[in-house]
Amino acid sequence: MSKITPNEKGVCAADGFFTDGISIGLKNENEKDLAFIYSDVPCEIASVFTTNKMAAAPLRHFKNLGTFKTNFVLINAKNANAMTGPEGIEDINDIFTSLKSKFTNLQNPVMSSTGVIGVRLPKEKIIKGALSLDLSKKEPVRASEAIMTTDSFAKRIAFDIECESGSFSIGAMAKGAGMINPSMATMLCFITTDAMVDAETMQEILDENVKITFNAASVDGDTSTNDTVLLLSNQKSGVFDKIAFSEALRRIMHFLALEMVRDGEGATKLVEYVIKGAKDNLEAEQAAKALSDSLLMKTALYGEDPNWGRIASTIGASGVQCDEALLSIYFNEFCVYEKGKHLFDEEMEVKAANVMKSSEFSISCDLGIAKGEFTAYGCDLGHEYVKINADYRS
């Protein structure tokens, strides 16, 4: 039996990883806006990127490298380097050419960016700032703050894992609060480990866990040009246990996915949409995501209105097999509609309304068809979201 224990070291939890975040003037008022992750030995890589066909330059630069190992990731905020054409990739190459003049041990460095679309990188400012980096730093808090855009708090987590063959660690940081509908958000996630795991195995485990974590989360139904999950292993522990590694990775990604939804721009509610009894798991996923993406559901959450009719209507419109005579709907443990019976009397409305006053709760639906199930995560949508995104570029 493996033991998974939290620690506070973020992406520096694993042996041989270093990080920091600094201010180079991309954000206002000396806020941190440039971060790095460095390993003292090259890392195996697994990755998942956006399905948006307007993929940003950093993603295209990464894919151009083919199969490779890396020991350095540079992350900038405020500028997505998306819709910048071939020049966007040239800017990345110029940045790394300059960095290699000082940091001669960099191997296949990669870049990740977040921020405004359609604007070239302030290349000289980034080069100047990056040349001042100290690659011996272990500052996971500063790094997680530097990659934020509209996030209201930094997101990081780490575990030490003890198993029969020894111990290894895994840590992560992420950003995301709006433009979150990973179809892998604007979301970025960086995960580091010293587990003795190869790239192929990491990719298999990462893909499996993305489906039930980041891909189950929605703030506003929009998919970014820059969505990125990078999993890096420098293998320094010499230890690996597939079951323990997969469970620790699932916990990390699930935690970060919920943190993004909880931090949805202006959000006040984190809601779990549980679909059971669907024809199959794919139809359960389809229904759950329809609920988490629905603007009518999001506004009902914001208004704390237990309008179960919107739930039934959204499921009916989602295209899955369903029947009002088989459907049951719950707000937490309170059943408001059961297989054609309306249970939403005055007393039940009060109970359901009280559930919706909570900052976190569950809406469960049993379709009564078969055994398919899926859980999606969403939030409400209110005035603050409109305010933030109406003037995002300023």
Solvent accessible surface area in square Angstrom, and as a share of the most:
residue,aa,sasa,rsa
1,M,217,0.97
2,S,35,0.22
3,K,125,0.53
4,I,30,0.15
5,T,52,0.30
6,P,92,0.58
7,N,27,0.14
8,E,158,0.71
9,K,120,0.51
10,G,2,0.02
11,V,1,0.01
12,C,9,0.05
13,A,14,0.11
14,A,0,0.00
15,D,79,0.41
16,G,3,0.03
17,F,1,0.00
18,F,40,0.17
19,T,0,0.00
20,D,6,0.03
21,G,0,0.00
22,I,30,0.15
23,S,46,0.30
24,I,25,0.13
25,G,42,0.41
26,L,20,0.10
27,K,30,0.13
28,N,98,0.50
29,E,160,0.72
30,N,134,0.69
31,E,92,0.41
32,K,52,0.22
33,D,0,0.00
34,L,0,0.00
35,A,0,0.00
36,F,0,0.00
37,I,2,0.01
38,Y,20,0.08
39,S,2,0.01
40,D,63,0.33
41,V,52,0.30
42,P,51,0.32
43,C,1,0.00
44,E,32,0.14
45,I,21,0.11
46,A,1,0.01
47,S,24,0.15
48,V,19,0.11
49,F,26,0.11
50,T,12,0.07
51,T,86,0.50
52,N,40,0.21
53,K,195,0.83
54,M,113,0.50
55,A,24,0.19
56,A,0,0.00
57,A,0,0.00
58,P,2,0.01
59,L,6,0.03
60,R,78,0.28
61,H,12,0.05
62,F,22,0.09
63,K,116,0.49
64,N,107,0.55
65,L,61,0.30
66,G,50,0.48
67,T,146,0.85
68,F,33,0.14
69,K,83,0.35
70,T,0,0.00
71,N,10,0.05
72,F,0,0.00
73,V,0,0.00
74,L,0,0.00
75,I,1,0.00
76,N,0,0.00
77,A,0,0.00
78,K,72,0.30
79,N,11,0.06
80,A,2,0.02
81,N,0,0.00
82,A,0,0.00
83,M,111,0.49
84,T,15,0.09
85,G,28,0.27
86,P,93,0.59
87,E,69,0.31
88,G,0,0.00
89,I,29,0.14
90,E,96,0.43
91,D,2,0.01
92,I,0,0.00
93,N,69,0.35
94,D,61,0.32
95,I,0,0.00
96,F,9,0.04
97,T,96,0.56
98,S,33,0.21
99,L,0,0.00
100,K,87,0.37
101,S,91,0.59
102,K,110,0.47
103,F,22,0.09
104,T,115,0.67
105,N,86,0.44
106,L,14,0.07
107,Q,73,0.32
108,N,52,0.27
109,P,7,0.04
110,V,3,0.01
111,M,9,0.04
112,S,4,0.03
113,S,1,0.01
114,T,1,0.00
115,G,10,0.10
116,V,21,0.12
117,I,68,0.34
118,G,45,0.43
119,V,76,0.44
120,R,119,0.43
121,L,9,0.05
122,P,47,0.29
123,K,47,0.20
124,E,123,0.55
125,K,92,0.39
126,I,0,0.00
127,I,21,0.11
128,K,161,0.68
129,G,8,0.07
130,A,0,0.00
131,L,56,0.28
132,S,79,0.51
133,L,7,0.04
134,D,65,0.34
135,L,23,0.12
136,S,79,0.51
137,K,82,0.35
138,K,101,0.43
139,E,61,0.27
140,P,20,0.13
141,V,63,0.36
142,R,89,0.33
143,A,0,0.00
144,S,0,0.00
145,E,61,0.27
146,A,1,0.01
147,I,0,0.00
148,M,32,0.14
149,T,40,0.23
150,T,40,0.23
151,D,11,0.06
152,S,88,0.57
153,F,67,0.28
154,A,24,0.19
155,K,2,0.01
156,R,81,0.30
157,I,28,0.14
158,A,1,0.01
159,F,15,0.06
160,D,51,0.27
161,I,0,0.00
162,E,94,0.42
163,C,18,0.11
164,E,167,0.75
165,S,79,0.51
166,G,31,0.30
167,S,60,0.39
168,F,5,0.02
169,S,12,0.08
170,I,0,0.00
171,G,0,0.00
172,A,0,0.00
173,M,1,0.00
174,A,0,0.00
175,K,2,0.01
176,G,0,0.00
177,A,1,0.01
178,G,7,0.07
179,M,65,0.29
180,I,0,0.00
181,N,34,0.18
182,P,6,0.04
183,S,40,0.26
184,M,23,0.10
185,A,0,0.00
186,T,20,0.12
187,M,0,0.00
188,L,1,0.00
189,C,0,0.00
190,F,1,0.00
191,I,0,0.00
192,T,0,0.00
193,T,0,0.00
194,D,8,0.04
195,A,0,0.00
196,M,96,0.43
197,V,3,0.01
198,D,68,0.35
199,A,32,0.25
200,E,144,0.64
201,T,26,0.15
202,M,0,0.00
203,Q,57,0.25
204,E,91,0.41
205,I,4,0.02
206,L,0,0.00
207,D,60,0.31
208,E,102,0.46
209,N,5,0.03
210,V,5,0.03
211,K,126,0.53
212,I,80,0.40
213,T,1,0.00
214,F,1,0.00
215,N,24,0.12
216,A,2,0.01
217,A,4,0.03
218,S,3,0.02
219,V,1,0.01
220,D,19,0.10
221,G,30,0.29
222,D,74,0.38
223,T,30,0.17
224,S,2,0.01
225,T,8,0.05
226,N,2,0.01
227,D,0,0.00
228,T,4,0.03
229,V,0,0.00
230,L,5,0.02
231,L,0,0.00
232,L,5,0.02
233,S,0,0.00
234,N,8,0.04
235,Q,44,0.20
236,K,80,0.34
237,S,36,0.23
238,G,52,0.50
239,V,18,0.10
240,F,59,0.25
241,D,46,0.24
242,K,93,0.40
243,I,148,0.75
244,A,4,0.03
245,F,0,0.00
246,S,24,0.16
247,E,54,0.24
248,A,0,0.00
249,L,0,0.00
250,R,78,0.29
251,R,95,0.35
252,I,0,0.00
253,M,0,0.00
254,H,51,0.23
255,F,75,0.31
256,L,0,0.00
257,A,0,0.00
258,L,31,0.15
259,E,22,0.10
260,M,1,0.00
261,V,0,0.00
262,R,86,0.31
263,D,9,0.05
264,G,3,0.02
265,E,11,0.05
266,G,26,0.25
267,A,22,0.17
268,T,74,0.43
269,K,12,0.05
270,L,12,0.06
271,V,0,0.00
272,E,65,0.29
273,Y,2,0.01
274,V,22,0.12
275,I,0,0.00
276,K,104,0.44
277,G,10,0.09
278,A,0,0.00
279,K,109,0.46
280,D,56,0.29
281,N,93,0.48
282,L,135,0.67
283,E,31,0.14
284,A,0,0.00
285,E,46,0.21
286,Q,82,0.36
287,A,0,0.00
288,A,0,0.00
289,K,57,0.24
290,A,27,0.21
291,L,0,0.00
292,S,2,0.01
293,D,47,0.24
294,S,22,0.14
295,L,110,0.55
296,L,110,0.55
297,M,4,0.02
298,K,1,0.00
299,T,64,0.37
300,A,6,0.04
301,L,0,0.00
302,Y,86,0.33
303,G,53,0.51
304,E,57,0.25
305,D,65,0.34
306,P,8,0.05
307,N,54,0.28
308,W,40,0.14
309,G,33,0.32
310,R,67,0.24
311,I,1,0.00
312,A,29,0.23
313,S,73,0.47
314,T,22,0.13
315,I,1,0.01
316,G,46,0.45
317,A,88,0.69
318,S,20,0.13
319,G,60,0.58
320,V,10,0.06
321,Q,92,0.41
322,C,48,0.29
323,D,67,0.35
324,E,133,0.60
325,A,55,0.43
326,L,68,0.34
327,L,10,0.05
328,S,6,0.04
329,I,0,0.00
330,Y,67,0.26
331,F,2,0.01
332,N,58,0.30
333,E,122,0.55
334,F,52,0.21
335,C,18,0.11
336,V,0,0.00
337,Y,11,0.04
338,E,71,0.32
339,K,122,0.52
340,G,37,0.36
341,K,136,0.57
342,H,132,0.59
343,L,61,0.31
344,F,55,0.23
345,D,89,0.46
346,E,151,0.68
347,E,112,0.50
348,M,31,0.14
349,E,79,0.35
350,V,85,0.49
351,K,72,0.30
352,A,0,0.00
353,A,23,0.18
354,N,81,0.41
355,V,11,0.06
356,M,2,0.01
357,K,123,0.52
358,S,47,0.30
359,S,74,0.48
360,E,86,0.39
361,F,13,0.05
362,S,20,0.13
363,I,1,0.00
364,S,27,0.17
365,C,2,0.01
366,D,56,0.29
367,L,1,0.00
368,G,35,0.34
369,I,47,0.24
370,A,50,0.39
371,K,187,0.79
372,G,3,0.03
373,E,103,0.46
374,F,27,0.11
375,T,39,0.22
376,A,0,0.00
377,Y,21,0.08
378,G,0,0.00
379,C,1,0.01
380,D,3,0.01
381,L,28,0.14
382,G,11,0.11
383,H,142,0.63
384,E,80,0.36
385,Y,33,0.13
386,V,98,0.57
387,K,139,0.59
388,I,43,0.22
389,N,61,0.31
390,A,83,0.64
391,D,84,0.44
392,Y,80,0.30
393,R,195,0.71
394,S,103,0.67
